[in-house]
């Protein structure tokens, strides 16, 4: 595909996958339409970079869908000063867009191959306020020991499915902070927006969806009798 073909595909993605699904924030739409999604995927799948669904990535991972990404950005309504924690860098596409709307982004990636690709892609697209760290963010001890994860965050985004947000992740959020997470167990999964208000939580379900499960979580042992 040529550069022009990708530009047309990007515009069609915005019009027919995102705007029609009630993502109407002009800043979000302009940002997504300006971002060359094809630069964040392996060469052999560039032709499907703008498809409706999840594009495959290395390490048996996948990108969020365009609608999932756009909904996260619109719901967060970032103002440019926020400190954001992302769990699951992938190849850095959402990371880069978060960085372009926030003050600082720290992104955690469990796979070394993706962590390296994410760093390169983020740097190549000028997001110098984003940092990728290779870590299993589901490991409470690893998180507690990492210097970049000691200061609370205004926003936390979890980019894979998880039954429940771990307590050590919730503890990283400032008061009045926001969490975006895909909660539930496949195939019953919802994109959830949560806001911390003192010791209470305000929660809104945005839509039901599908997504790969979060890696690195503790396995629950089942006993058969």
C-alpha positions as CSV (number, residue, x, y, z in Angstrom):
1,X,0.0,0.0,0.0
2,X,1.2,3.5,-0.8
3,X,1.3,6.5,1.6
4,X,-1.9,7.8,0.0
5,X,-3.6,4.4,0.5
6,X,-2.8,4.5,4.2
7,X,-4.1,8.0,4.5
8,X,-7.4,7.0,3.0
9,X,-7.6,4.0,5.2
10,X,-6.9,6.1,8.3
11,X,-9.6,8.6,7.3
12,X,-12.1,5.8,6.7
13,X,-11.2,4.2,10.0
14,X,-12.0,7.5,11.8
15,X,-15.3,8.0,9.9
16,X,-16.7,4.4,9.9
17,X,-15.2,2.8,13.0
18,X,-14.9,5.6,15.5
19,X,-17.0,8.7,14.8
20,X,-20.1,6.6,14.1
21,X,-19.7,5.0,17.5
22,X,-20.2,8.3,19.4
23,X,-16.5,9.3,19.7
24,X,-16.9,12.9,18.7
25,X,-14.1,14.7,20.5
26,X,-12.4,16.7,17.7
27,X,-9.0,16.6,19.5
28,X,-9.1,12.8,19.7
29,X,-10.3,12.4,16.2
30,X,-7.6,14.7,14.8
31,X,-4.9,13.0,16.8
32,X,-5.9,9.5,15.6
33,X,-6.2,10.7,12.0
34,X,-2.7,12.1,12.2
35,X,-1.1,9.0,13.6
36,X,0.4,6.5,11.1
37,X,-0.9,3.3,12.7
38,X,0.8,1.2,10.0
39,X,4.2,2.3,11.5
40,X,3.4,0.4,14.7
41,X,2.7,-3.0,13.3
42,X,4.9,-5.7,11.7
43,X,5.6,-5.4,8.0
44,X,3.5,-8.5,7.1
45,X,0.3,-7.0,8.6
46,X,0.6,-3.4,7.6
47,X,-2.2,-3.9,5.0
48,X,-4.6,-4.7,7.9
49,X,-3.4,-1.9,10.2
50,X,-6.7,-0.1,9.9
51,X,-9.1,-3.0,10.1
52,X,-12.0,-3.1,12.5
53,X,-10.7,-5.5,15.2
54,X,-7.4,-6.4,16.7
55,X,-4.2,-6.4,14.7
56,X,-1.7,-9.2,15.6
57,X,1.6,-8.2,17.2
58,X,4.7,-10.2,18.2
59,X,4.7,-12.4,21.3
60,X,1.2,-13.6,20.5
61,X,-0.2,-10.1,21.4
62,X,-2.6,-7.8,19.6
63,X,-3.3,-4.1,19.3
64,X,-6.4,-2.6,20.9
65,X,-9.1,-1.9,18.3
66,X,-9.4,1.6,16.9
67,X,-12.7,2.1,18.8
68,X,-11.2,0.9,22.1
69,X,-8.3,3.3,21.7
70,X,-10.5,6.2,20.8
71,X,-12.9,5.6,23.6
72,X,-10.1,5.5,26.1
73,X,-8.7,8.8,24.9
74,X,-12.1,10.5,24.8
75,X,-13.2,9.3,28.2
76,X,-10.0,10.3,29.9
77,X,-10.2,13.8,28.4
78,X,-6.5,14.5,29.2
79,X,-5.6,18.2,29.8
80,X,-1.8,18.0,29.2
81,X,-0.5,17.8,32.8
82,X,-1.4,14.3,33.9
83,X,1.1,11.6,34.9
84,X,-0.2,8.4,33.2
85,X,0.7,4.7,33.9
86,X,0.0,2.3,31.0
87,X,0.1,-1.4,31.6
88,X,0.8,-3.2,28.4
89,X,2.8,-1.1,25.9
90,X,2.5,-3.4,22.9
91,X,4.3,-1.6,20.1
92,X,3.6,1.8,21.6
93,X,0.7,3.2,19.5
94,X,-1.7,4.1,22.4
95,X,1.4,5.0,24.5
96,X,2.4,7.6,21.9
97,X,-1.1,9.1,21.7
98,X,-1.4,9.2,25.5
99,X,2.0,11.0,25.6
100,X,0.7,13.6,23.1
101,X,-2.2,14.5,25.4
102,X,-0.6,14.1,28.8
103,X,2.4,15.4,30.7
104,X,4.2,12.2,31.3
105,X,3.6,8.5,30.5
106,X,5.3,5.5,32.1
107,X,4.4,2.3,30.2
108,X,5.0,-1.3,31.5
109,X,5.6,-4.2,29.1
110,X,6.3,-7.8,30.2
111,X,7.8,-8.9,26.8
112,X,11.3,-7.6,26.1
113,X,10.8,-7.7,22.3
114,X,7.7,-5.5,22.6
115,X,9.3,-3.2,25.1
116,X,12.2,-2.5,22.7
117,X,9.9,-2.0,19.7
118,X,7.6,0.2,21.8
119,X,10.6,2.4,22.8
120,X,11.8,2.7,19.2
121,X,8.3,3.6,17.9
122,X,7.6,6.1,20.6
123,X,11.0,7.8,20.0
124,X,10.4,7.8,16.2
125,X,7.2,9.6,16.6
126,X,8.6,12.3,18.9
127,X,6.9,11.4,22.2
128,X,9.9,12.3,24.4
129,X,7.7,12.4,27.6
130,X,7.0,8.6,27.5
131,X,9.1,5.9,29.1
132,X,8.8,2.2,28.6
133,X,10.0,-0.2,31.4
134,X,10.2,-3.9,31.1
135,X,8.4,-5.4,34.0
136,X,5.6,-7.7,35.0
137,X,3.2,-5.0,36.5
138,X,1.0,-7.7,37.9
139,X,3.8,-8.7,40.3
140,X,3.3,-6.5,43.4
141,X,6.8,-7.0,44.6
142,X,8.4,-6.0,41.2
143,X,6.2,-2.8,41.1
144,X,7.1,-1.9,44.7
145,X,10.8,-2.2,43.9
146,X,10.8,-0.1,40.7
147,X,11.9,3.5,41.1
148,X,9.6,4.8,38.3
149,X,6.5,3.4,40.0
150,X,6.9,5.1,43.4
151,X,5.1,8.4,42.7
152,X,1.3,8.2,42.3
153,X,-0.4,8.6,38.9
154,X,-3.3,10.7,37.8
155,X,-4.4,8.1,35.2
156,X,-3.9,4.3,34.9
157,X,-4.7,2.4,31.7
158,X,-4.7,-1.4,31.6
159,X,-4.7,-2.6,28.0
160,X,-5.6,-6.3,28.5
161,X,-8.5,-8.2,30.1
162,X,-8.4,-8.8,33.8
163,X,-11.1,-10.1,36.2
164,X,-10.2,-7.5,38.9
165,X,-7.8,-4.6,39.2
166,X,-5.1,-5.7,41.6
167,X,-4.9,-3.7,44.9
168,X,-1.2,-2.8,44.3
169,X,-2.3,-1.1,41.0
170,X,-5.2,0.8,42.5
171,X,-2.8,2.0,45.3
172,X,-0.8,3.8,42.6
173,X,-3.6,6.1,41.8
174,X,-4.0,9.6,43.2
175,X,-7.3,10.8,44.7
176,X,-9.6,11.9,41.9
177,X,-7.5,9.9,39.5
178,X,-8.9,7.8,36.7
179,X,-8.5,4.1,35.7
180,X,-9.5,2.6,32.3
181,X,-9.6,-1.2,32.4
182,X,-11.1,-4.1,30.5
183,X,-12.8,-6.0,33.4
184,X,-14.4,-9.5,33.4
185,X,-13.6,-12.9,32.0
186,X,-13.9,-13.6,28.3
187,X,-16.3,-13.7,26.6
188,X,-18.1,-11.4,29.1
189,X,-15.8,-8.3,29.2
190,X,-16.5,-4.6,29.6
191,X,-14.4,-1.5,29.1
192,X,-14.7,0.3,32.5
193,X,-13.9,3.9,33.6
194,X,-13.3,4.3,37.3
195,X,-12.6,7.4,39.3
196,X,-11.1,7.3,42.9
197,X,-12.9,9.7,45.3
198,X,-11.4,9.3,48.7
199,X,-12.0,5.7,49.8
200,X,-14.8,5.3,47.3
201,X,-15.0,4.6,43.6
202,X,-17.2,5.9,40.9
203,X,-17.6,3.4,38.0
204,X,-19.0,3.6,34.5
205,X,-19.3,0.8,32.0
206,X,-18.7,2.0,28.5
207,X,-19.3,-1.1,26.3
208,X,-18.9,-4.8,26.1
209,X,-16.0,-6.1,24.1
210,X,-13.4,-8.8,23.6
211,X,-9.6,-8.7,24.4
212,X,-6.7,-11.0,25.3
213,X,-6.2,-11.7,29.0
214,X,-3.5,-9.9,31.0
215,X,-0.3,-11.9,31.2
216,X,1.7,-12.3,34.4
217,X,-1.2,-12.6,36.8
218,X,-1.1,-15.1,39.6
219,X,-2.7,-18.4,38.6
220,X,-5.5,-19.6,40.8
221,X,-5.0,-23.3,41.6
222,X,-8.1,-25.4,41.0
223,X,-8.7,-28.6,43.0
224,X,-10.6,-31.5,41.6
225,X,-12.4,-33.9,43.9
